[in-house]
Amino acid sequence: GKPRRRPLLRVILDSQLRLPLDSSIVQNASRERRNDLLVFCGTVDSHQFQAKRTQLERAGVRVESVSVGAGGRLELQSVLRCLARLEVTSVMIEGGSKVNGAALTSGVVDKLFLYYAPKIFGEHAIPFARLAGFSSISLRNVQLHRFGEDFAVEGYIRDPYE
């Protein structure tokens, strides 16, 4: 028969557990009770942090603690090891320039799918990624996709099966 499709697992990196309890993503987890929302955080011993963790778990959110690296950011390798234990084999990162830069510099990214809209932003625009220690990244097996006026560039940094 057909292989069983697993539902999408929404994952949030939130080192200090700042996720509001009244946010729509937490409210949806509370209503659905499908165990489809996982929040990664650091380990903090404060009473306030532990109380927030308990409140999120009561709302139907799974909370996992992982190692924290330089700058107080969660270590992506630890996050991916935890996801692998949950048999998650593919992850889509949708982040800001710091998360995207951290993912690229940590070496966890195999493939990029970059979406573009026909807009030009000024000097205060946020870049796709802040990359420390990188001069350039080359993509292989590049394909272009159109979505109306928007387009996307798909390409591999490396073959995930090498």
DSSP file (Angstrom, degrees, kcal/mol; ACC not computed):
  #  RESIDUE AA STRUCTURE BP1 BP2  ACC     N-H-->O    O-->H-N    N-H-->O    O-->H-N    TCO  KAPPA ALPHA  PHI   PSI    X-CA   Y-CA   Z-CA
    1    1 A G              0   0    0      0, 0.0     3,-0.1     0, 0.0     0, 0.0   0.000 360.0 360.0 360.0-177.8    0.0    0.0    0.0
    2    2 A K        -     0   0    0      1,-0.1     2,-0.1     3,-0.0     3,-0.0  -0.422 360.0-104.0 -71.5 144.6    0.8    3.7    0.1
    3    3 A P        -     0   0    0      0, 0.0     2,-0.3     0, 0.0    -1,-0.1  -0.468  42.3-106.2 -66.9 143.2    3.3    4.9    2.6
    4    4 A R        -     0   0    0     -2,-0.1     2,-0.4     1,-0.1     0, 0.0  -0.545  30.6-135.0 -73.1 128.6    1.6    6.7    5.5
    5    5 A R        -     0   0    0     -2,-0.3    -1,-0.1    -3,-0.0    -3,-0.0  -0.714  14.9-140.2 -85.7 130.3    2.1   10.5    5.3
    6    6 A R        -     0   0    0     -2,-0.4     3,-0.1     1,-0.1     2,-0.0  -0.648  23.7-108.5 -86.1 145.7    3.0   12.1    8.6
    7    7 A P        -     0   0    0      0, 0.0     2,-0.1     0, 0.0    -1,-0.1  -0.334  44.9 -88.6 -68.2 157.0    1.4   15.4    9.5
    8    8 A L        -     0   0    0      1,-0.1     2,-0.6    -2,-0.0     0, 0.0  -0.405  35.7-142.6 -65.9 141.1    3.7   18.4    9.4
    9    9 A L        -     0   0    0     -2,-0.1     2,-0.5    -3,-0.1    28,-0.2  -0.938   9.6-146.0-106.6 117.0    5.4   19.2   12.6
   10   10 A R  E     -a   37   0A   0     26,-3.1    28,-3.0    -2,-0.6     2,-0.4  -0.725  19.2-167.4 -84.1 128.4    5.7   22.9   13.3
   11   11 A V  E     -a   38   0A   0     -2,-0.5     2,-0.4    26,-0.2    28,-0.2  -0.961   7.8-169.9-123.2 133.3    8.9   23.7   15.1
   12   12 A I  E     -a   39   0A   0     26,-2.4    28,-3.0    -2,-0.4     2,-0.7  -0.981  15.5-146.2-123.8 133.0    9.8   27.0   16.9
   13   13 A L  E     +a   40   0A   0     -2,-0.4     2,-0.2    26,-0.2    28,-0.2  -0.889  33.0 156.8 -95.8 117.1   13.3   27.9   18.2
   14   14 A D    >   -     0   0    0     26,-2.9     3,-1.7    -2,-0.7    28,-0.2  -0.698  19.3-174.8-145.5  82.7   12.7   30.0   21.3
   15   15 A S  T 3  S+     0   0    0      1,-0.3    27,-1.7    -2,-0.2    -1,-0.1   0.782  88.3  33.6 -57.0 -32.3   15.7   29.9   23.6
   16   16 A Q  T 3  S-     0   0    0     25,-0.1    -1,-0.3    27,-0.0    25,-0.1   0.287 108.1-116.1-107.2   9.0   14.0   32.0   26.4
   17   17 A L    <   +     0   0    0     -3,-1.7    -2,-0.1    23,-0.2    24,-0.1   0.951  58.9 153.1  52.8  56.0   10.4   30.7   25.9
   18   18 A R        +     0   0    0      2,-0.1    -1,-0.1     3,-0.0     3,-0.1   0.471  23.0 128.4 -89.3  -3.4    9.0   34.1   24.9
   19   19 A L        -     0   0    0     -5,-0.1     2,-0.1     1,-0.1    37,-0.0  -0.349  64.6-120.9 -57.6 119.5    6.2   32.5   22.9
   20   20 A P    >   -     0   0    0      0, 0.0     3,-1.5     0, 0.0     6,-0.3  -0.398   6.7-138.8 -67.3 137.8    3.0   34.1   24.1
   21   21 A L  T 3  S+     0   0    0      1,-0.3    -2,-0.1    -2,-0.1    -3,-0.0   0.787 104.1  52.9 -64.1 -27.6    0.4   31.7   25.5
   22   22 A D  T 3  S+     0   0    0      4,-0.1    -1,-0.3     5,-0.0     2,-0.0   0.325  82.0 121.0 -92.7   9.1   -2.4   33.7   23.7
   23   23 A S  S <> S-     0   0    0     -3,-1.5     4,-2.6     1,-0.1     3,-0.2  -0.355  74.4-118.2 -69.0 153.9   -0.7   33.5   20.3
   24   24 A S  H  > S+     0   0    0      1,-0.2     4,-2.6     2,-0.2     5,-0.2   0.843 112.8  57.1 -64.3 -32.7   -2.6   31.8   17.5
   25   25 A I  H  > S+     0   0    0      2,-0.2     4,-1.6     1,-0.2    -1,-0.2   0.900 111.3  42.4 -67.2 -38.5    0.0   29.1   17.1
   26   26 A V  H  > S+     0   0    0     -6,-0.3     4,-2.2    -3,-0.2    -2,-0.2   0.904 113.8  52.3 -71.4 -41.1   -0.3   28.1   20.7
   27   27 A Q  H  X S+     0   0    0     -4,-2.6     4,-2.1     1,-0.2    -2,-0.2   0.889 109.0  50.3 -62.0 -38.9   -4.1   28.4   20.6
   28   28 A N  H  X S+     0   0    0     -4,-2.6     4,-2.5     2,-0.2     5,-0.3   0.888 109.3  50.9 -66.7 -38.3   -4.3   26.1   17.6
   29   29 A A  H  X S+     0   0    0     -4,-1.6     4,-2.1     1,-0.2     6,-0.3   0.898 109.8  51.8 -63.4 -38.4   -2.1   23.5   19.3
   30   30 A S  H  < S+     0   0    0     -4,-2.2    -2,-0.2     1,-0.2    -1,-0.2   0.899 114.0  42.0 -64.8 -41.6   -4.5   23.7   22.3
   31   31 A R  H  < S+     0   0    0     -4,-2.1    -2,-0.2     1,-0.2    -1,-0.2   0.898 119.7  41.5 -73.4 -40.1   -7.5   23.1   20.1
   32   32 A E  H  < S-     0   0    0     -4,-2.5    -2,-0.2    -5,-0.2    -3,-0.2   0.832  75.7-164.4 -83.3 -32.3   -6.1   20.4   17.9
   33   33 A R     <  +     0   0    0     -4,-2.1    -3,-0.1    -5,-0.3    -4,-0.1   0.845  44.7 132.1  50.3  38.7   -4.2   18.3   20.4
   34   34 A R  S    S-     0   0    0     -5,-0.2    -1,-0.1    26,-0.1    -4,-0.1   0.353  73.0-121.2 -99.5   6.0   -2.3   16.6   17.6
   35   35 A N  S    S+     0   0    0     -6,-0.3    26,-0.1    25,-0.2    -6,-0.0   0.905  71.6 134.2  55.1  42.9    1.1   17.1   19.1
   36   36 A D        +     0   0    0     24,-0.2   -26,-3.1    -7,-0.1     2,-0.5   0.285  46.3  75.3-107.0   9.3    2.1   19.0   16.0
   37   37 A L  E     +a   10   0A   0     23,-0.4    25,-2.5   -28,-0.2     2,-0.5  -0.978  55.1 179.1-126.7 121.2    3.8   22.0   17.7
   38   38 A L  E     -ab  11  62A   0    -28,-3.0   -26,-2.4    -2,-0.5     2,-0.5  -0.982   8.2-164.4-123.2 127.0    7.3   21.5   19.1
   39   39 A V  E     -ab  12  63A   0     23,-2.9    25,-2.5    -2,-0.5     2,-0.4  -0.953   6.4-154.1-113.9 125.6    9.2   24.4   20.8
   40   40 A F  E     +ab  13  64A   0    -28,-3.0   -26,-2.9    -2,-0.5     2,-0.3  -0.828  24.1 163.4 -96.6 136.3   12.9   24.1   21.4
   41   41 A C  E     - b   0  65A   0     23,-2.5    25,-2.6    -2,-0.4   -26,-0.2  -0.873  35.6-104.5-139.8 172.4   14.4   26.1   24.3
   42   42 A G        -     0   0    0    -27,-1.7     2,-0.6    -2,-0.3    25,-0.1  -0.169  46.7 -90.5 -83.0-172.7   17.5   26.3   26.4
   43   43 A T        +     0   0    0     23,-0.2     2,-0.4    22,-0.1    25,-0.1  -0.924  49.5 169.4-106.9 115.1   17.7   25.1   29.9
   44   44 A V        -     0   0    0     -2,-0.6     6,-0.0     2,-0.1    -3,-0.0  -0.990  25.3-156.6-127.1 133.4   16.9   27.8   32.5
   45   45 A D        +     0   0    0     -2,-0.4    -1,-0.1     4,-0.1    -2,-0.0   0.416  52.1 122.2 -90.7   2.3   16.3   27.0   36.2
   46   46 A S     >  -     0   0    0      1,-0.1     4,-2.2     4,-0.0     5,-0.2  -0.312  67.3-128.7 -68.8 150.4   14.2   30.0   37.0
   47   47 A H  H  > S+     0   0    0      1,-0.2     4,-2.5     2,-0.2     5,-0.2   0.888 109.5  54.0 -61.9 -40.8   10.7   29.5   38.5
   48   48 A Q  H  > S+     0   0    0      2,-0.2     4,-2.1     1,-0.2    -1,-0.2   0.902 109.0  48.2 -63.1 -42.0    9.2   31.8   35.8
   49   49 A F  H  > S+     0   0    0      2,-0.2     4,-2.3     1,-0.2    -1,-0.2   0.932 113.2  47.1 -63.5 -46.9   10.8   29.8   33.0
   50   50 A Q  H  X S+     0   0    0     -4,-2.2     4,-2.2     1,-0.2    -2,-0.2   0.867 110.9  52.4 -65.1 -36.4    9.6   26.5   34.4
   51   51 A A  H  X S+     0   0    0     -4,-2.5     4,-2.3     2,-0.2    -1,-0.2   0.911 109.8  48.8 -65.0 -41.8    6.1   27.9   35.0
   52   52 A K  H  X S+     0   0    0     -4,-2.1     4,-2.5     2,-0.2    -2,-0.2   0.908 109.8  52.1 -64.3 -42.1    5.9   29.1   31.3
   53   53 A R  H  X S+     0   0    0     -4,-2.3     4,-2.4     1,-0.2    -2,-0.2   0.929 110.0  48.6 -59.8 -45.7    7.1   25.7   30.1
   54   54 A T  H  X S+     0   0    0     -4,-2.2     4,-2.3     1,-0.2    -1,-0.2   0.903 110.5  51.1 -61.1 -42.5    4.4   24.0   32.2
   55   55 A Q  H  X S+     0   0    0     -4,-2.3     4,-1.2     2,-0.2    -2,-0.2   0.911 110.7  48.6 -62.9 -42.7    1.7   26.3   30.8
   56   56 A L  H  <>S+     0   0    0     -4,-2.5     5,-2.3     1,-0.2     3,-0.3   0.916 111.2  50.0 -63.5 -42.9    2.8   25.7   27.2
   57   57 A E  H ><5S+     0   0    0     -4,-2.4     3,-1.5     1,-0.2    -1,-0.2   0.882 108.1  52.7 -65.0 -37.7    2.8   21.9   27.8
   58   58 A R  H 3<5S+     0   0    0     -4,-2.3    -1,-0.2     1,-0.3    -2,-0.2   0.787 104.0  58.7 -65.5 -26.4   -0.7   22.1   29.3
   59   59 A A  T 3<5S-     0   0    0     -4,-1.2    -1,-0.3    -3,-0.3   -26,-0.2   0.438 129.3 -96.8 -82.3   0.7   -1.8   24.0   26.1
   60   60 A G  T < 5S+     0   0    0     -3,-1.5     2,-0.5     1,-0.3   -23,-0.4   0.607  81.3 135.1  96.5  12.5   -0.7   21.0   24.0
   61   61 A V      < -     0   0    0     -5,-2.3     2,-0.4    -6,-0.1    -1,-0.3  -0.822  50.2-138.1 -97.8 131.0    2.8   22.3   23.0
   62   62 A R  E     -b   38   0A   0    -25,-2.5   -23,-2.9    -2,-0.5     2,-0.4  -0.761  21.2-162.5 -84.5 131.4    5.7   19.9   23.2
   63   63 A V  E     -b   39   0A   0     -2,-0.4     2,-0.4   -25,-0.2   -23,-0.2  -0.971   8.7-176.5-121.3 128.3    8.8   21.6   24.7
   64   64 A E  E     -b   40   0A   0    -25,-2.5   -23,-2.5    -2,-0.4     2,-0.4  -0.978  17.3-140.8-124.3 135.7   12.3   20.2   24.4
   65   65 A S  E     +b   41   0A   0     -2,-0.4     2,-0.3   -25,-0.2   -23,-0.2  -0.796  26.9 172.7 -93.8 136.4   15.5   21.7   26.0
   66   66 A V        -     0   0    0    -25,-2.6   -23,-0.2    -2,-0.4    10,-0.1  -0.844  39.3 -70.4-134.1 172.3   18.7   21.7   23.9
   67   67 A S        -     0   0    0     -2,-0.3     8,-2.6     8,-0.1     2,-0.4  -0.293  41.3-140.3 -65.1 146.1   22.2   23.0   24.2
   68   68 A V  B     -C   74   0B   0      6,-0.2     6,-0.3   -25,-0.1     3,-0.1  -0.926  20.6-167.9-109.9 133.5   22.7   26.8   23.9
   69   69 A G    >   -     0   0    0      4,-3.7     3,-1.5    -2,-0.4     4,-0.1  -0.061  42.8 -29.9-102.0-156.0   25.8   28.0   22.0
   70   70 A A  G >  S+     0   0    0      1,-0.3     3,-1.1     2,-0.2    -1,-0.3  -0.271 127.1  19.2 -60.2 141.4   27.5   31.4   21.6
   71   71 A G  G 3  S-     0   0    0      1,-0.2    -1,-0.3    -3,-0.1     3,-0.1   0.593 126.1 -76.9  74.8  10.4   25.3   34.4   21.9
   72   72 A G  G <  S+     0   0    0     -3,-1.5     2,-0.3     1,-0.3    -1,-0.2   0.617  91.5 142.3  76.6  11.2   22.6   32.5   23.7
   73   73 A R    <   -     0   0    0     -3,-1.1    -4,-3.7    -4,-0.1    -1,-0.3  -0.622  57.9-105.3 -88.1 146.1   21.4   30.9   20.5
   74   74 A L  B     -C   68   0B   0     -2,-0.3     2,-0.6    -6,-0.3    -6,-0.2  -0.424  36.8-111.3 -66.2 140.5   20.2   27.3   20.4
   75   75 A E     >  -     0   0    0     -8,-2.6     4,-1.8     1,-0.2     3,-0.5  -0.651  21.4-152.4 -77.5 117.2   22.7   24.9   18.8
   76   76 A L  H  > S+     0   0    0     -2,-0.6     4,-2.7     1,-0.2     5,-0.2   0.829  93.4  59.6 -62.4 -33.0   21.1   23.7   15.5
   77   77 A Q  H  > S+     0   0    0      1,-0.2     4,-2.2     2,-0.2    -1,-0.2   0.908 106.3  48.3 -61.6 -39.8   23.0   20.4   15.6
   78   78 A S  H  > S+     0   0    0     -3,-0.5     4,-2.0     2,-0.2    -2,-0.2   0.897 110.9  51.0 -66.1 -40.2   21.3   19.6   18.9
   79   79 A V  H  X S+     0   0    0     -4,-1.8     4,-2.3     1,-0.2    -2,-0.2   0.933 111.7  46.9 -61.0 -46.8   17.9   20.6   17.5
   80   80 A L  H  X S+     0   0    0     -4,-2.7     4,-2.4     1,-0.2    -2,-0.2   0.861 108.8  54.3 -67.8 -35.1   18.4   18.3   14.4
   81   81 A R  H  X S+     0   0    0     -4,-2.2     4,-1.8     2,-0.2    -1,-0.2   0.918 110.0  47.8 -62.9 -41.5   19.6   15.4   16.6
   82   82 A C  H  X S+     0   0    0     -4,-2.0     4,-1.1     1,-0.2    -2,-0.2   0.917 111.8  49.5 -64.4 -42.9   16.4   15.7   18.6
   83   83 A L  H  <>S+     0   0    0     -4,-2.3     5,-2.6     1,-0.2     3,-0.3   0.877 107.5  55.1 -63.7 -37.1   14.3   15.8   15.4
   84   84 A A  H ><5S+     0   0    0     -4,-2.4     3,-1.9     1,-0.2    -1,-0.2   0.891 102.9  55.4 -63.4 -38.7   16.1   12.8   14.1
   85   85 A R  H 3<5S+     0   0    0     -4,-1.8    -1,-0.2     1,-0.3    -2,-0.2   0.801 106.0  52.6 -62.7 -26.9   15.1   10.9   17.2
   86   86 A L  T 3<5S-     0   0    0     -4,-1.1    -1,-0.3    -3,-0.3    -2,-0.2   0.335 122.7-111.9 -87.7   7.1   11.5   11.8   16.4
   87   87 A E  T < 5 +     0   0    0     -3,-1.9     2,-0.6     1,-0.3    -3,-0.2   0.767  64.4 153.3  66.0  30.1   12.1   10.3   12.9
   88   88 A V      < +     0   0    0     -5,-2.6    -1,-0.3     1,-0.1    -2,-0.1  -0.815  14.6 173.2 -86.3 121.3   12.0   13.7   11.2
   89   89 A T        +     0   0    0     -2,-0.6     2,-0.4     1,-0.2    -1,-0.1   0.503  60.1  43.9-110.3  -7.1   14.1   13.4    8.0
   90   90 A S        -     0   0    0      2,-0.0     2,-0.4     0, 0.0    -1,-0.2  -0.995  61.4-173.3-143.5 134.0   13.4   16.7    6.3
   91   91 A V        -     0   0    0     -2,-0.4     2,-0.6    -3,-0.1   -11,-0.0  -0.989  12.2-155.6-130.3 133.5   13.2   20.2    7.7
   92   92 A M        -     0   0    0     -2,-0.4     2,-0.6     2,-0.0    -2,-0.0  -0.951  15.3-151.9-106.3 121.9   12.2   23.5    6.1
   93   93 A I        +     0   0    0     -2,-0.6     2,-0.5     2,-0.0    -2,-0.0  -0.835  16.0 178.9 -96.3 123.8   13.8   26.5    7.9
   94   94 A E        +     0   0    0     -2,-0.6     2,-0.2     5,-0.0    -2,-0.0  -0.870  33.2 131.4-122.7  94.2   11.8   29.7    7.6
   95   95 A G        -     0   0    0     -2,-0.5     2,-0.1     1,-0.1    -2,-0.0  -0.741  54.2 -92.7-137.3-179.9   13.7   32.3    9.5
   96   96 A G     >  -     0   0    0     -2,-0.2     4,-2.9     1,-0.0     5,-0.3  -0.172  58.6 -79.7 -85.6-174.0   15.2   35.7    9.6
   97   97 A S  H  > S+     0   0    0      1,-0.2     4,-2.1     2,-0.2    33,-2.1   0.825 128.8  49.9 -63.2 -33.1   18.7   36.7    8.6
   98   98 A K  H  > S+     0   0    0      2,-0.2     4,-2.6    31,-0.2    -1,-0.2   0.931 114.3  42.9 -72.4 -44.6   20.3   35.5   11.9
   99   99 A V  H  > S+     0   0    0      2,-0.2     4,-2.5     1,-0.2    -2,-0.2   0.932 116.4  48.5 -65.9 -44.8   18.7   32.1   11.8
  100  100 A N  H  X S+     0   0    0     -4,-2.9     4,-2.3    28,-0.2    -2,-0.2   0.921 113.4  47.4 -61.0 -43.8   19.3   31.6    8.1
  101  101 A G  H  X S+     0   0    0     -4,-2.1     4,-2.7    -5,-0.3     5,-0.2   0.911 111.7  50.1 -63.5 -42.8   23.0   32.7    8.6
  102  102 A A  H  X S+     0   0    0     -4,-2.6     4,-1.8     1,-0.2    -2,-0.2   0.899 110.9  49.9 -62.4 -40.6   23.4   30.3   11.6
  103  103 A A  H  X>S+     0   0    0     -4,-2.5     5,-1.4     2,-0.2     6,-0.6   0.919 113.8  45.0 -64.7 -43.5   21.9   27.4    9.6
  104  104 A L  H ><5S+     0   0    0     -4,-2.3     3,-0.8     1,-0.2    -2,-0.2   0.920 115.0  46.2 -68.2 -43.2   24.2   28.0    6.6
  105  105 A T  H 3<5S+     0   0    0     -4,-2.7    -1,-0.2     1,-0.2    -2,-0.2   0.774 107.1  58.6 -73.0 -24.1   27.4   28.5    8.7
  106  106 A S  H 3<5S-     0   0    0     -4,-1.8    -1,-0.2    -5,-0.2    -2,-0.2   0.640 108.2-124.0 -79.0 -12.6   26.7   25.5   10.9
  107  107 A G  T <<5S+     0   0    0     -3,-0.8    -3,-0.2    -4,-0.6    -2,-0.1   0.675  76.8 119.6  83.1  16.6   26.6   23.2    7.8
  108  108 A V      < +     0   0    0     -5,-1.4     2,-0.5     2,-0.0    -4,-0.1   0.541  48.8  93.9 -91.6  -5.8   23.2   21.8    8.3
  109  109 A V        +     0   0    0     -6,-0.6     3,-0.1    -5,-0.2    47,-0.0  -0.759  36.1 164.8 -95.3 127.3   21.7   23.1    5.0
  110  110 A D        +     0   0    0     -2,-0.5    47,-3.1     1,-0.3    48,-1.5   0.750  68.3  27.6-100.0 -36.9   21.7   20.8    2.0
  111  111 A K  E     -D  156   0C   0     45,-0.3     2,-0.4    46,-0.2    -1,-0.3  -0.961  61.5-153.3-135.5 142.9   19.3   22.7   -0.3
  112  112 A L  E     -D  155   0C   0     43,-3.2    43,-2.4    -2,-0.3     2,-0.4  -0.943   7.3-175.9-115.9 140.5   18.1   26.3   -0.7
  113  113 A F  E     -D  154   0C   0     -2,-0.4     2,-0.6    41,-0.2    41,-0.2  -0.889  16.5-170.2-131.6  99.4   14.7   27.3   -2.1
  114  114 A L  E     -D  153   0C   0     39,-2.9    39,-2.4    -2,-0.4     2,-0.4  -0.833   7.3-153.5-103.4 121.1   14.8   31.1   -2.3
  115  115 A Y  E     -D  152   0C   0     -2,-0.6     2,-0.4    37,-0.2    37,-0.2  -0.737  13.1-172.0 -94.4 138.7   11.5   33.0   -3.0
  116  116 A Y  E     -D  151   0C   0     35,-3.4    35,-2.3    -2,-0.4    -2,-0.0  -0.979  11.7-163.1-131.2 143.2   11.6   36.4   -4.7
  117  117 A A        -     0   0    0     -2,-0.4     2,-3.0    33,-0.2    33,-0.1  -0.903  42.0-101.7-116.4 151.9    9.0   39.0   -5.4
  118  118 A P  S    S+     0   0    0      0, 0.0     2,-0.3     0, 0.0    32,-0.1  -0.327  83.8 115.2 -74.1  65.3    9.5   41.8   -8.0
  119  119 A K        -     0   0    0     -2,-3.0     2,-0.5     2,-0.0    -2,-0.2  -0.973  53.8-149.1-132.6 146.8   10.3   44.4   -5.3
  120  120 A I        -     0   0    0     -2,-0.3     2,-0.2     0, 0.0     0, 0.0  -0.978  17.0-154.0-118.5 125.8   13.4   46.3   -4.5
  121  121 A F        -     0   0    0     -2,-0.5    -2,-0.0     1,-0.1     0, 0.0  -0.635  11.2-124.0-100.6 157.3   14.0   47.3   -0.9
  122  122 A G    >   -     0   0    0     -2,-0.2     3,-1.7     1,-0.0    -1,-0.1   0.086  47.6 -66.6 -85.5-162.5   16.0   50.2    0.5
  123  123 A E  T 3  S+     0   0    0      1,-0.3    -1,-0.0     3,-0.0    -2,-0.0   0.657 127.4  57.7 -67.3 -17.6   19.0   50.4    2.8
  124  124 A H  T 3  S+     0   0    0      2,-0.1    -1,-0.3     0, 0.0     2,-0.0   0.312  77.8 124.3 -96.2   9.4   16.9   49.3    5.9
  125  125 A A    <   -     0   0    0     -3,-1.7    -4,-0.0     1,-0.1     0, 0.0  -0.353  65.5-119.3 -67.3 149.0   15.9   46.0    4.3
  126  126 A I        -     0   0    0      1,-0.0    -1,-0.1    -2,-0.0    -2,-0.1  -0.791  30.1-126.8 -90.1 128.2   16.8   42.8    6.2
  127  127 A P        -     0   0    0      0, 0.0   -30,-0.2     0, 0.0     3,-0.1  -0.247  17.9-113.6 -71.2 163.6   19.1   40.5    4.2
  128  128 A F  S    S+     0   0    0      1,-0.2     2,-0.3   -32,-0.1   -28,-0.2   0.910  95.3   0.7 -60.7 -44.1   18.3   36.9    3.6
  129  129 A A        -     0   0    0    -29,-0.1     2,-0.7   -28,-0.1    -1,-0.2  -0.998  56.6-140.7-150.3 142.7   21.3   35.7    5.8
  130  130 A R        -     0   0    0    -33,-2.1     2,-0.7    -2,-0.3     0, 0.0  -0.928  30.9-168.9-101.5 110.8   24.0   37.2    7.9
  131  131 A L    >   -     0   0    0     -2,-0.7     3,-0.5     3,-0.1     2,-0.5  -0.889   9.5-166.0-111.5 110.8   27.0   35.0    7.1
  132  132 A A  T 3  S+     0   0    0     -2,-0.7     3,-0.1     1,-0.2    -2,-0.0  -0.814  79.5  10.5 -90.6 129.8   30.1   35.3    9.3
  133  133 A G  T 3  S+     0   0    0     -2,-0.5     2,-0.4     1,-0.2    -1,-0.2   0.580 100.4 113.4  83.5   9.4   33.2   33.6    7.7
  134  134 A F    <   -     0   0    0     -3,-0.5    -1,-0.2     1,-0.1     3,-0.1  -0.946  37.9-180.0-114.8 133.7   31.6   33.0    4.3
  135  135 A S  S    S-     0   0    0     -2,-0.4     2,-0.3     1,-0.4    -1,-0.1   0.792  72.5 -25.1 -94.7 -36.7   32.8   34.6    1.1
  136  136 A S        -     0   0    0      2,-0.0    -1,-0.4     0, 0.0     2,-0.4  -0.979  48.9-140.3-166.4 162.3   30.3   32.8   -1.1
  137  137 A I        -     0   0    0     -2,-0.3     2,-0.4    -3,-0.1    20,-0.0  -1.000  18.1-150.7-129.6 130.3   28.1   29.8   -1.5
  138  138 A S        -     0   0    0     -2,-0.4     2,-0.3    19,-0.1    -2,-0.0  -0.854   8.3-146.2-103.6 137.2   27.6   28.0   -4.9
  139  139 A L        -     0   0    0     -2,-0.4     2,-0.3   -28,-0.0     3,-0.2  -0.792   9.7-156.4-100.6 144.1   24.4   26.2   -5.7
  140  140 A R  E    S+E  156   0C   0     16,-2.9    16,-2.8    -2,-0.3    18,-0.1  -0.812  71.1  20.5-114.2 158.6   24.3   23.1   -7.9
  141  141 A N  E    S-     0   0C   0     -2,-0.3    -1,-0.2    14,-0.2     2,-0.2   0.918  84.2-167.0  52.4  50.8   21.5   21.6   -9.9
  142  142 A V  E     -     0   0C   0     -3,-0.2     2,-0.3    13,-0.1    13,-0.2  -0.465  11.7-178.2 -75.4 136.2   19.7   25.0  -10.0
  143  143 A Q  E     -E  154   0C   0     11,-2.7    11,-3.0    -2,-0.2     2,-0.4  -0.975  16.4-141.9-130.3 148.0   16.1   25.2  -11.1
  144  144 A L  E     -E  153   0C   0     -2,-0.3     2,-0.4     9,-0.2     9,-0.2  -0.885  15.3-169.0-108.9 142.7   13.9   28.3  -11.5
  145  145 A H  E     -E  152   0C   0      7,-2.4     7,-2.6    -2,-0.4     2,-0.4  -0.984   8.6-148.6-130.8 141.2   10.2   28.3  -10.6
  146  146 A R  E     -E  151   0C   0     -2,-0.4     2,-0.3     5,-0.2     5,-0.3  -0.906  13.5-179.5-111.9 140.5    7.5   30.9  -11.4
  147  147 A F  E >   -E  150   0C   0      3,-3.1     3,-1.9    -2,-0.4     2,-0.4  -0.757  67.8 -68.6-133.1  84.4    4.5   31.6   -9.2
  148  148 A G  T 3  S-     0   0    0     -2,-0.3    -1,-0.2     1,-0.3     0, 0.0  -0.549 117.8 -14.1  65.1-124.4    2.6   34.4  -11.0
  149  149 A E  T 3  S+     0   0    0     -2,-0.4    -1,-0.3    -3,-0.1     2,-0.1   0.682 129.1  79.7 -81.0 -18.4    4.9   37.5  -10.8
  150  150 A D  E <   - E   0 147C   0     -3,-1.9    -3,-3.1   -33,-0.1     2,-0.3  -0.422  61.1-170.5 -85.7 162.9    7.0   35.8   -8.1
  151  151 A F  E     -DE 116 146C   0    -35,-2.3   -35,-3.4    -5,-0.3     2,-0.3  -0.957   9.6-147.2-146.7 167.2    9.8   33.3   -8.7
  152  152 A A  E     -DE 115 145C   0     -7,-2.6    -7,-2.4    -2,-0.3     2,-0.5  -0.983   7.6-144.4-137.4 148.5   12.0   31.0   -6.7
  153  153 A V  E     -DE 114 144C   0    -39,-2.4   -39,-2.9    -2,-0.3     2,-0.5  -0.967  18.9-168.6-111.2 124.8   15.5   29.6   -7.2
  154  154 A E  E     +DE 113 143C   0    -11,-3.0   -11,-2.7    -2,-0.5     2,-0.3  -0.951  21.0 142.2-115.0 131.9   16.0   26.1   -6.1
  155  155 A G  E     -D  112   0C   0    -43,-2.4   -43,-3.2    -2,-0.5     2,-0.4  -0.991  42.2-112.9-164.5 161.5   19.5   24.6   -5.7
  156  156 A Y  E     -DE 111 140C   0    -16,-2.8   -16,-2.9    -2,-0.3   -45,-0.3  -0.822   6.9-167.0-103.9 136.2   21.7   22.3   -3.7
  157  157 A I  S    S-     0   0    0    -47,-3.1     2,-0.3    -2,-0.4   -46,-0.2   0.838  85.3 -12.7 -79.7 -39.9   24.7   23.3   -1.6
  158  158 A R  S    S-     0   0    0    -48,-1.5    -1,-0.4    -3,-0.1   -18,-0.0  -0.975  80.4 -92.1-154.2 160.7   25.6   19.7   -1.4
  159  159 A D    >   -     0   0    0     -2,-0.3     3,-1.7     1,-0.1   -48,-0.1  -0.677  29.8-148.8 -76.4 119.8   24.1   16.3   -2.1
  160  160 A P  T 3  S+     0   0    0      0, 0.0    -1,-0.1     0, 0.0   -49,-0.0   0.661  95.2  55.5 -66.4 -12.8   22.5   15.1    1.2
  161  161 A Y  T 3         0   0    0      1,-0.2    -2,-0.0    -3,-0.0     0, 0.0   0.369 360.0 360.0-100.9   4.3   23.2   11.5    0.2
  162  162 A E    <         0   0    0     -3,-1.7    -1,-0.2     0, 0.0    -3,-0.0   0.510 360.0 360.0 -68.9 360.0   27.0   11.9   -0.2
